[in-house]
Amino acid sequence: MSLDTQTREIIDDVLRNNRVVLFMKGHRQQPQCGFSAKTVAALDMLLADYLHINVLDHPEIREGIKVYGNWPTIPQLYVAGELIGGSDIVLEMFASGELAQALGIDAPQDTTPRIAVGDTAATIMRSARDQREGMAIHLRIDAGWQHTLNLAPLTGAELYTTAGDIDLYMDPWTASRADGLRIGLDESMQGTHFVFDNPNAPPPVGQMGVTELKARRDAGEKFELIDVRGPDEREIACIPGARGWDEETDRHLDSLSRDTLIVFCCHKGSRSQQAAEYLRRKGYRNVHNLTGGIDAWARDVDPSVRRY
């Protein structure tokens, strides 16, 4: 099979503009095949953000990428424009530390984290463990600070720590993110689930009102104000000095200290909340969402700004 010019140009452009690209089946949050799921799990331990392309939505890419890299299967991982390989190779490189090296990430030091488990949470864990012979409790904390617990057999390569009579097994990346973690249990009408209080994780996204934003601006405080709306909406109404969110802004944010005060805004606060969560997962520790967005700014601060 040959690769048509248009598809080659599309792939070239994607790889040129994105350092890490995973061609996969399904989405990062919902892989559609086991190989894609395993590859995503490995990448998520190392990176909070990377581009993934669902080849099931793009048949021409699905077939074209196989020709492009002379690799017959999906998923395929590219780093800096170079093909790393498929699922088996990615998993082998993750286990050996070569994947982190290829991504420019320093490997964690082996450590034994201190973890506390609340009494009710320990009771649930103990019961689940005792009902599944040969299984152990595994803790996972990925690069986006998502915490999960599951039961699985031991491979012999895990690190572990003990909290009371609960043994928790984990990979070195999780261990490096887990010191001081407290695990509790939340019981509500929506059900019962574990709660993770991790002092190493970036703080939750803050909520900033429009009057506070104005006061900070009037006081000459330095901060970044990012408007996540598209150019058409920003033409209708905007807060003076706000940056649009584009590739140039992405590069600017990457150059900033992770403690920089960053405020996201949109029309009414929904899209900007998602953008703020995205930046928080990348490790930024002082991220805020503008409550009510540009609509609240026009209503409560500057009536000359058009409402829509």
Beta strands, then each sheet from edge to edge (+ up, - down):
strand 1: 20-24
strand 2: 26-27
strand 3: 30-31
strand 4: 51-54
strand 5: 76-79
strand 6: 82-85
strand 7: 115-117
strand 8: 136-141
strand 9: 147-152
strand 10: 159-163
strand 11: 166-170
strand 12: 181-188
strand 13: 191-197
strand 14: 206-208
strand 15: 224-227
strand 16: 243-244
strand 17: 262-265
strand 18: 287-290
sheet 1: 4+ 1+ 5- 6+
sheet 2: 2+ 3-
sheet 3: 7+ 12+ 13-
sheet 4: 9+ 8- 11- 10+
sheet 5: 14+ 18+ 17+ 15+ 16+
end
